Amino acid sequence: MENICDMNNKVKVAVLDTGIDKEHDYLKDNLVGGIAFECMHDYIFISDKFDDEDGHGTACASIIKKEYEDVELFVIKILRKDGITNIKVLEEALRYLLDTNIRLINLSLSVIGVESVKGLFEVCYELFRKGKIIVCSLANDFDLSYPAMFNNVIGVRGFTLDGDDSFWYNKKYDVQCVMDSNSYISCDINNSYRLPPKCNSYLSAKLTGKIAKILSEKPGITISDLNDKLESLATRNHWNSCDFDECSRIVNFKLDLYDKENALLMKVADVVRDCLDIEDNNEKLFKGSLFNKEIGLVYDNCFNLLKKLEHRFDIKFNYMDISKYDLVSIYTLTELVERYKNL
């Protein structure tokens, strides 16, 4: 079994997911290795084919790197292109990590609807006993999923909080962490980018990146002290289910930021019309969200719009710093372009 050694306090993260785009410009220098586990005919096979065919793993890896630039990524492909795996594959991949020096493990996945998770709990417990840190997303729209709910795993879910970088944390809760759910552009396969939808998977990756940064500063930190550190960094340590009934932050469309005579606003509007095939007389472009069916901006075409804006204004965006809130209206989009034009 391969032994992944720590050198110069480098922080390695095991990313168990759909694989990774090995040649992505943003990620290739952080990739230190990988492996794949696959179940066929009730047998588990191991290979070195950990290329990402879906994009989920690539996105999660990029979110981890955004939080800690110098992270070293060891990728374990366990999810198929459809995002599904066998629980035994997950258990075997986790068992593989028992005998490596990789301490931090990201699981942007969940197990629901199975009769028993005893074997999964046991391997997570063995990892915990060895001082390894498992961060796992709660299933979207579920109150219970595994291994996020295990007491030896840090569970993560999303909600709209007061700020993009804020999070709640309580080490005693079943799901210890609530991260702000605003989406940022992340890496996609084929050396591309996309805006991912709101999803707990990406928030697990975000917390993993934050923990990687802490480990880089305090490589010998215990799990107990890590929990205390995360509680100290959190904006809130106590909450209940009622706190999820009302969002604490309202999207600002910045409708008064520019008037209709502003030249830059109108040039940006022309690019949006061209990209989304909108008629020139469609005034709804100036009255609210671009993310509605009459305008046509969706998660999958945001990157194409950004590329067209780059070409039109001769600018270069730092894609990973762009959130959905930057794209939500023609006014926030114009503000984004203006910010980069002034660099």
N, C-alpha and C positions, 0 to 999 in steps of 0.2 A: 504494500500500500504506500502511496506517495506521501512523503513527509514535506510539508511546506514550512520552511524555517523563517523565523522573523529575523531580519537584518536591519540594524540601525534604527530600531524601534518603528520600522515601517508597519502600518496598520493594514492587514489583509482582511478583506471581507469576502465571505462565501455567499454568492448570489445564486440561490436555487430558484430557477425560473425557466423561461423558454429558450435560454441561451443568450448569445450576444452577437452583435455585428462586429466581428473581429477587426474589420478594416475601417471602422468609423473613425474619422479624424479626431473627434472629441475624446474617444475612449481607448484607442489602440495602444497608447503609451502607458495606460494604467492597467492593462490586461496582463496578468502574470501566468495565466494557465487556465485550464478547464477540463471538464470531463462530462460525459453524458450517461445517464441511466435510462433504460427503456425496458418495458415489460412486453414480451412477445410469447404467446402460447404458455403463459404461466411461468416463464423463466425471465429473470432479470439480466439484461446484457449491459455491459459497460463498453463505451467507445470514446474516441476523442472527437466525435462529431457534435460539437456544441454550438454550431452556427444557429442564429436566431431566424426563424421563418415567420415569426408573428410580430415582433416589435416590443412586446411587453417587457421581456427581460432587458433588452437594450435600453428602454426608457427608464426602468428601475435603476440600472447601473449608472446611467447619466445623472439621475437625481442624487444618488449617493455621492458621486464625484462632485456635484455642485456644492454640496455641503462641506466636503473635505477634498480639496484639489489633489492631494498627493496619495489618495487611497490606492491600494493595490487590489485589483479585482480578480478573484478566482471564481470562475463561473461553473456551476453544475446544472446542466440541462436535464430537467425532469418533466417539464410540461411539453405536451405536443403542440402542434400549430393551433389547435382549437382550445388551448389553455387547460387541458384536462390531463390528469395523471392517475396512476394507481397508488393507493395509500402505501402499499408495500414498496413501491419505488421511492416514495418520500422517506419512508423509514430507512431504507437501505442507503440513500444518499446522506441522510443525517448520521447514520452509523459510520459511514466512510470518514466523516469529519472527526470522529472520536480520536483518531490516531494522527491527526495533523496538528500543526501549531497555529491554525487559523482559529482565532478566538471569537470573532464576530460573524454572525450568520443572519442573512436577510431572507425572510420567507414572505414574499408578497403573494400569498396564496392562502386558501382556507379549505378545511375539510368539513363537510356537512353531510348529513343523511347517511352515515355509516353506522353499523350495529355496534362496533367496538373501536375505541381509540386507545385501548390499553397498550398495545405495542408501540404506538406513536408516543404516548406519554412516557413510557419507560426509556426510550432512546433520548427523548428531550431531557429527562431527569439525569441520565448518564452524562449528557453534555453539560448540563448545569453543574453537576458535581465536579466536573473538570474545570469549572470556571469560565465556561463558554457562554456567550451572550446571544440569545436567540430573540430576534425582533420579528413579529408576525402580524399581518393585517387581519382584522376582523372581516368576515364576509360582508360584502355590501348588502345593506338592507336587512341584515340579520342581527339579532341580539346575542347570538351564541354560535361560535364556530371554533374549530380547533386547527392548529395548536395555540391560537391566540389566547384562549381561555385558561390554558394550563398555568399553574402558579410558578412554573419554572421558565416561563416565556414572557417577554414584554409584548403585550397586545396593543394594537394601535387602531384607532378609528378616526374618522374625519367629521368636522363640523365647521360652520362659518364662525370664526372667532374675531377678536378685535383687530388683529393685524396678521399680515401674511406669514410672519416668522414666529408667531406666538403659538404656544401649546400649553395644555394642561397635563399635569402628571400627579398621580398618587400611587405609590408602590403597593398599597394594600387593596386596590381595586382589581376586579377580575380583568378588566381592560384598562391598563394603567395609564395609557396616553391618549389624549385627544389632540389631533393636529389641525391647524387651519386648512381648509379644503380647497382654497383657491388654486386653480391649475396653472402651471407654467409650461412653456414650450420645453419639450425634452427630445432626446435622440430617438430616431426611428431607424429601421433597417435601410440598407442601400445608401448609407452615409447621408441620411436625410433627417428631418425633424418633423414633429407634429405636436399639436396641442392635445394632450390626453384629457379624457373626461374626468369629472370628479370620481375618485376611486380610492378606496382605502389602501390598495396595493402601493400606490405611489407615495402615500403618507408614511407607510412602513419604511420605504426606502429613504425618505427624508429623515426620519428619526435615526435610522441606521447610520446615515452620513453624519449626523450630529454626534452620535456616540463614537464613531470613528475618530472624529476630531478630538473628543475628550480623551480617547485612548492614546492618541498621538502625543498628547501633553502629559498624560499620566498612565503610562503603559501597564503599570502594576496595580491599577485601581481594582478594588474588589467589587463584586456585583452589588453588595450592600452599599458601599460608598458611591457607586455609580447611581444607584437609585436616589440616594440623598442629593447628589449633584443635579440630577434631572429635576428633582422636586424644587431645588433652589433656583433653577433656571426657568421653571414654568411660571406662567402668569397667573395660574390658579391651581390649587391643590385639592379643592373639594367641590363636588358637583353631584347632581342627581339627575334622574331621567327628565324632570321638568325643565331643566336647563337646555334641553335639546328641542324644546317646543317653539322657540323663537330665536331667529338669527340676531346676532348682536351687531352685525355690520351690513349696511345697505349699499348696493352697487351705486357708484357715482358715475352717471353718464356724462357729466360736465357739459350740459347742454348750453350753458352760457359762456363757455370758454372762448369761443370764436363766433363772430357774426358771419352772416352769409356772404359778406363782401370780402372776406379774408381770402387772399390769393392762394395761400398754402392749403387752406381747407378745401377749396374748390379743386385744386390739383389732386389732392388725396381722394376726393370724391370721384374724380374721373377714373383713377386707378381702380377704385372699388367697383365702380360701374362696369368697367371693362372685365375685371376678374370674375365678377359674379353675374355678369350679363344682365344688368339692371337697366331699365329704360331711363333716359335722361330726365323725364318729367316725374319720376318717382320721388316725391318729397318725403316719404317715410324714411329715407336714408338719413334725414336730418332730425328725426323726431324721437329716436329711441335706440333700442338695441339692434346691433347688426346681426345678432344671433336670433333671428326669427325667420319664418319660412318665406316671408315676402321679400326679404333682403337676401337671405341665402348663405350667410356665413355659418359654417359648421366646423366642428373640431378638425375634420380631415382636410379642409381647404385653407386653413389659416396660414400654413407655411407657404403655400403658393402665393397668397396675397402678400406676405412679407417679402418674398422674392421679387415680386413685381414692383413693390414700393422701393426696394433697394435699387433696382434697375432704373426706375423713373427719377429718383432723387440722388443717385450716385452715392449711396451710403451703405454701410455694412452693419447690420444688427448683431448684437450679442444675443442670439436666440434664447439661450437658457435663462436670461434675465427678463424675458417678456412673459407676462401673465395674461390670463383671460381678461382681467380688468383693463389692460392696455388696449385690448381689441374690441371692447364691448360696444363702443359707439364711434361714429365718424369723428367726434371731437377728441376722445381719448386716443384714437389712432393718429390723428393729426398732431396731437401733443407728443406722441412717441416719435414721429418723424421729425418734428421740430427739435426734439432733444438730441437726436443723432446728427442732424444737420449742423448743430451748434458745437459739436465736439471738436 
